[in-house]
Amino acid sequence: MSSVPASELKREVSRRRSFAIISHPDAGKTTLTEKFLLYGGALNLAGSVTARKNQRATTSDWMELEKQRGISISSTVLQFEYKDCVVNILDTPGHKDFSEDTYRVLTAVDAAIMVVDAGKGIESQTRKLFEVCRKRGVPIFTFMNKLDRPAKPSLDLLDELESVLGIAAYPLNWPLGDGPRFRGVYDREKGEVHLFEKTPGGAFKAPEEVSDISDPRVREKLDSDVYEQVSEELELLDGAGADFDLDAVSSGELTPVFFGSAANNFGVQLLLERFIDLAPPPAARLSDGDRIEPTSPEFSAFVFKIQANMNPKHRDRVSFIRIVSGKFERDMNVIHTRTGQKVRLSNSMSLFGQDRETVDDAYAGDVAGLVGNHDFLIGDTLSSKKNLSFDEIPRFAPECFAYLHNSSTAKFKRFRSGLQQMLKEGVVTEFKPLDTTGAYVPLLGAVGPLQFEVMQHRLQGEYDAETRIEPASWSYARWMRKKEGETTPEDLPELSMDVRLVRDAHGHLVALIPSEWTLRTFTEKNEDWEVSESPFSA
Ligand code: G4P
């Protein structure tokens, strides 16, 4: 493999921006993504999405959506160039429910844009996603959307960021009115006013007129009370005095706030441009405590998502890797840390909706889809020379449990291979009872019930396997091992009422527990056992 000049790596890394857009469903994530694509020249005409209503059907997943939509944003990553920057937007599945999938995607980004419906303020799903970003120290930018509709007072929205999410907010622009009286935004950094015209369906780039706030045309355009109010608010904000602190943004303590209307293209370009300026390029990641710099000459990456049958035309398995360092080159040989095997990365592609393009090279921050590498599991590390090991993927203890019944004995093979695939992809987790007698009815765990729905939907759609879910009443999974000495298979904790002992996929002992009360008594009863919310590391 040719050695890559340091200057090339430095240049390519510094121009990459890899981020996710997070929001509560319906806040406008899809619309904003499309508008970014429009500005990035990746789409000529936004508004090609016609079947949005279908998106809200609870279980509709990426595949259904792909069929229903002209362009899919559920294609894991969208890449486009904007003003010499390479923009990677990673899709976080827009489920209403908690989903591990979403959280895994967030391990692969360097920043996030949080879309808030300004009429509703911070909603529950936004809060959860925000927490994950914050825990990871990911810088978060806020876009207050739907200003063309009646919105909460802008100052209240800022307060909500602080009081509900506990993050300081700094508005980089400010809305001029809301609802039918929304006329544009004031750019606080440049002291410029951007007035917007509505275009039919928000389909084309919004025309902008730029001038100063004191421009008589601004007064003319705004209702006098709106003008007065905006002037007062701006004065108040300036009076508050704090300077914009980019370091605080980088460390996740401060969120820059933008206002606009994605559907009408109000404020979208301003957001995109400032985001590109302010958001960080790919950062170093830790491998066993060592910092692996993105510009390091050695290639390294981790698998953050695996998906089979992504496209009915290509029924195959794709492992998505986020590149951490070095340069990815098609056909390169790498070490697969978990197995120690050498693997040739030959079949690499980027996916854009239904289209696939071969990826010949890529750099830190980019995502590549590797087709057909069946040994990869979520969380695995690949690297070109050394055995590196990234530990990026969070593990969540399952909180929902269910038995999965196969409805048709004749289709048992399909049921089994479909389920194996779902387990590999991490859609659900299987727990094996200690005594395996009787018919095979897998006991599954998930973090949220939606994972079961998605699994059933996919088993039916991709494997023609009809299934029935029988919910089980446990709410906690706890990994167990003796505090002293080795835990042998004969060693079992003392059971409390309704506690069930099972083993995870690696044979580790797990107790399934129905209630907090039982959890307490069970823990007390088994003082000589360690009880953990996640598997013990080796
Ligand atoms: P999501 O991905 O976050 O779930 O939201 P999505 O973009 O699908 O937007 C949800 C709804 O909100 C859509 O309406 C969309 O048009 C609308 N929307 C997005 N941005 C704005 C905005 O700035 N102003 C207004 N007024 N609406 C906005 P829909 O009725 O579901 O679809 P459609 O019939 O409008 O296509």
Residues whose N, C-alpha, C, O or C-beta is under 5 A from the ligand:
A	BS01	G4P	S23 H24 P25 D26 A27 G28 K29 T30 T31 L32 V49 R52 N145 K146 L147 D148 R149 G260 S261 A262 A263 N264
